[in-house]
């Protein structure tokens, strides 16, 4: 897979890079499902039907509202200072960034949840390991790999890796319940997009073309410091909000009892 993706570094446009990576990954998983794993391609969660679109829209809403809520909480607790609306905000740049984050969401959720979680879960099938144990091992392992994958991001540290591993679990649970990546992709894409557009630092990347300018007033433990909310208690609260809202949604549509 890495050999197939490596030529993409020659492409200067990051949107085309991510689009190429998504197409290569999806094609690779299709061939893998047919000739190696010998499972139905849909087991990776890439299901093209109306339900997926609905899950995606709900995931986008939940991801975005979670970021807004931690912004309001941080401001209320005086952890954050939020400026007035940025007069230089440009809608075109925002739309391009939304597309980029959507491609990132598809890429990372398809690999870490659709492929890695599924592969670990299926690989542990035996009479010795129960389904619950398989689920927990696959959840922890795939989410830990997700956290470690961000080790080279700007200002990453042990706390950010641990918290992002927890984040990975939150995004994995809806996939494990629905067998569909729609919710996970929506959550991931909107969480990243909303952080940057509101003015938070996102995974060590400072916001550009944001609605507001957000400044940290409290200790890094609360705000995440130069890594952003994902490395602080505000981020953990955001993850909890996402999980609670997802479970409420799945309860309403009777995916869980």
Buried (B, 14 or more C-beta within 10 A) or exposed (E): EEEEBEEBEEEEEEEEBBBBBBEBBBEBBEEBBEEEBEBEBEBBBBBEEEEBEBBBBBBBBBBBBBBEBBBEBBBEEEBBEBEEEBEEEEEEEBEBBBBBBBBBBBBBBBBBBBBBBBBBBEEBEEEEEEEEEBBEBBBBBBBBBBBBBBEEBEBBBEBBBEBBBBBBBBBBBBBBBBBBBBBBBBBBBBBBBBBBBBBBBBBBBBBEBBBBBBEBEBEBEBBBBBBBBBBBBBBBBBBBBBBEBBBEBBEEEEBEE
